[in-house]
């Protein structure tokens, strides 16, 4: 059970952060279909940052001396860099949608096509292969928390809570949860958040009250890009050993489904992300999943085809959207270019 909960969080936390990224853009009036592309770009830039910093040797003494606090700071810097690059990449969508008044669906799709091609091009230039890895070591040895760090021996148990939330987890997961809470509070409990949401409902009325609609839409899209970039890096850090290959397994599109299922509300999004994270966890590790702790791998013993398990998260996505999309209420002005003269 600790393994199941721990792995569910590994998949659910980046998902809910990227879904919140979509909320920020759409609440401001911009449809951000480019979440997948921004995740891919943010993941690549985060891994590239880690690789270069390792080559420069900035945190090598901390790694040798097992200074875990410094290594977590290193991980935090990589997350910030990925967020900054995601925000920068999202400016392409913001400029096309706001200044050029281009079709936002097509603009987002174009970025989804551009990102993997651009990432793979640079990976080939930098590493002469199709995957960009850390310069040396692995994500677990550099960034993962282990019970030995807290004085526990290999055969000593930490208890249920320790085994679930401390041993073999990444601090990046908890940083994402904290960021999610802070950004949700900003969106719904601050003046900035209220103004941002008003621009996605009735931009002309917002402008009549002195709100800069163009500025708010830029802010929503850039924040969306930052959250998606950070989510992309944390996803590859925790599930792909901090490597980038121009793919995030469709998590950007899953995040859009979570956003719609959650009705653009952070609380609902959190629950939806946990649901999808659970099925993603089952799909990824069903053969080693000991649910009851009795040494019996029940899902493996069912002899169901591997591809069925792999399809689970995406089938669940289609089923959930089929039953909930009609009752979901999107922001009224999303996808509509802002026209100051329209009333």
N, C-alpha and C positions, 0 to 999 in steps of 0.2 A: 504493500500500500504506500509506504513512503516514496518508493521509486515512481509509482504511478502519479502521485501528487506532484512530485518534483519535476517530472518530465512534462506533465500537463502545463505547469507554470512556464517551463522553458518555451513552449510553443504559444501559450495564451498571452503572455505579457507583451512580446513584440507585436502580436496581432492586435491587441487592444490599443497599444500606443499608435500604431499606424491607422487604425480605425478612427481614433481621436484626431489624427492628422487630417483625415477626410472630412471630419465634422467641422474643423476650423475653416477649411476652404469653402465648404458648401454653406456653412452658416453666414459666410461673408458674401455668398452669391456666385462663387466660382466652382464649377464641377471639376474635381481633381481626379480624373481617371488615370493620371500618371503615377499613382502611388507605387505601382509595381516597378516602373522605371526608376523612380527616385530611390526606392529601396535598394535596387541593384547598384545604382551609382553611389549611394551612401555606404553600402557594404564594401564596395571596391575601395573607396577613398579611406575608409576606416582601416581596412587591412593594409593598404599601401602606407598609411601613417605608421602603423605598428611595425611593418617591415623596415621602413627607412630609419625609424628611431632605434630599432635593434641593430641595424648596420652602423649607426653613428655611436652606439654604445652608451647612450645616456642613462639607461636603467640597468645596464649590465652588472654594476656593483650591487645594486639592490637584489638582483636575481641570484647572484652568487651568495650573498649574505642572507638570503631568504627574508628580506625586508618586505613583508607582504603588504604593508600599508603603502609603501612607495609603488609597488606593482599595481595596486588597485587605483592609485592616482594616475598611473600610466594608462590604465584601461579607461578611466574617466576622461582623460585628455583625448583618447582615440574616439570616444563617443561624441565629445564636443566637436571634434574635427569633422566627423561624419555628418553631424547635424548641420554644421556650417556649410559643408559642400552640398548637402541635400537642399538647404535653403537657396543656395546659389543656383542650383540646377532648376529649382522650381520657378525662378525668375523668368525662365523661357516661357513657361505656361502663363505666368502673370502678364508678361508683356504682350503675348499673342492675344490673350483673352480680354485684357483691359484696354490696352492702347490700340491694338489693331482690330479689336472686336471680332476676332476670329471665332469660328465654331469651337467651343470648349471640348466637346467630345472628340473631335478630330485632333485638336491640339494635344490632348492627353494621350491619345492613341499613338500619335507621332513620337512623343517622348518615350513611350513604352517600347517603340521599335528602335529608337535612337540609342537608348541607354545600354542594352546588352551588346549592340554592335560596337559602340564607343569603348565600353569596358573591355571587351575581348581584344579589340585593336591595341589598347594600351597594355594589356596583360602580355600580349605577344611581343610588344616592343620591350617591355621591362624584363620579363622572365623567359621569353622564348618558349612558352608553353600555353596551355589553355586554362590553367588554374594558377592564381596568385596565392602563395602561402606565406606564412611567417618566415623570416630569415633563418631562424633556428628555434628549436624547441616546439612545444605545442601549446594550445590555449589552456589546457588543464594545468600544466606545470607553471605557467606564467600568471594566470588570472583566477583559477578555480579555488574556492575555499575547500579545505579538507580538515577532517577531525584532528589530524596530527598537529595542525597549527594551534589547537586549543589544548594541547597536552594529552590527548587521548592516544592510546596505543592502537596497533592495527586490529587487535582482537577485542578491544573495548567498545562497548556500545554507547551511543550518545542519547539513547531514548528516542521515542517517536518524534518529538518536535525537533530535536537536534538532527536526527537522520533525515528528516523531511526538509527542513528549512536552513540548515547550516552545512552539513556534510555534502560535498560534491555539488555545490551550487556556485553560481557566479554573482558577485556583488552587483554587476551590471543589471541583473534581473530586478533587484530591489531598487536600484536607481531609477529604472524605467517606471516602476510602480509609483515611486515618489513624484517623478515628473508628470505622470498621468494625473495624479491627484491634484498637483499644483495647477496644471494647465486646465483641468476641469473646473476648479474653483475660479480661476481667472475668467473663464468663458461665461460662467453663470452667476458669479457673485461680485463682479467688479464693473465699474463704469465702462472700461474698455470693452469688456465682453458684451455688455448690453448694446453698445454702439455697433460692435461687429455683427451681432445677430440681427440688429435692425436693418443693416445694409443687405442682408440676405432675404429679408421679408418685404420691405418697401424702401428701396434706395432713394426714391424721390422725396418721400416724407422725411427720411433721415437727413437728406441734403437741406431741406427747408428748415431744419433745426440746427444747421451749422456743422453737421458732421461731414467730414471729408470722405466721401464714398470711395473714391479711387484709392486714397491712402489706406482705408480700412480693408479694401479688397486685396491690395498688395500685402498688407500685414497678415491677413488670413492665409493667403497662399504661401507666403514665406514661412510662417510658423508651421503650416502644414508640411512644407518641404523639409524643415528642420526635424520635425517629429518622425517623418517617414525615413529620412536618412539615418537618424539614430536607431530607429527600429530595424532597419535593414542591417546595420552593422551588428547590433546585438543578436539578431537572428543567426547570422553566419558565425558569430563568436561562440554561441552556445550550442549550435546544432551542426556546424560544418568545420569545427576545429580552426576557426578564424582564417578561412580561405574564401576567395572570391572567384567565381567562374561565370559571371554574367547571368546568374539564375538564382531566384529565391523561392522556387517551387510554387509559384502562383500566389504567394502570401499577400501581395498587394491587392489582388482581386478578391481573395478571401476577406481581407480587411474591409473592402467595399461592401461585401455581403454582411459582415458583422455590423457595419455602420447602419445599413438599411434595416437589418433585423433588430438592432438596438434603437431604431427610430430616432437616430441622431442625438441620443441622450447618453452621457457618460456612464451612468449607473447600469442602464440596459446593455450598453456595449460591453461592459465588464463581464456581465453574466453570459452574453453571447460568445465572447472570446474564450471564456473558460469551457463552454460547450464544444466549440470547434477545436480548441486546444486539446481536449480530452480525446476526441476522435483522431486528431492528427498524431497524438501520442500512441494511440492503439495501432494506427496504421504503420508507424515507424518502428515500433518495438513489440509487436504482438507475440513474436516467437520467444522473447525473453521476459515476458510479463507474468510475474508470479503474484496474482491478485491477493490471495489469501495468506501468502507467506508459508505455504505448506510444501513448496518444492515442486508443485504440479503446474505446468504451463498449459492452462485450460484452453486458451485461444489457439495455441499451436496444435493441440491434440484434436481440435475440431476438423483438421485436415481441409480447411477451406483454402481455396486458391489465393496465393499471395496478392494477386492484383485486386481481389475483392477488398482486402483490407486497405490497400493503397487508394482505392477509389472512395472509401468511406467519407473522408472530410468533404470531398467535392460533391458527392451524392447528397449528403446531409445539407450542404449549402443550397443545392437546387430545390430540395424538398422544403426546407425552411422558407426560402424566398417565395416559393410557389404559394405558400399558405399565409405569409405575412406581408408581402409587398403591397397588397391592396390596402391594408390598414395603416401602412406607414405614411407619415406626413412629412414630405420634404419641405425645405424652405421655399417660400412662394417665388422668390426672384432668382433662384439658382439657375445658372446657365443662360440667363438673359443679360445681354450687354447693357451697361448703364448708359442711359440717354438722359442728360440733364434737362432737356426740353420736354420730356414726356411726363404727363401727369395722369 
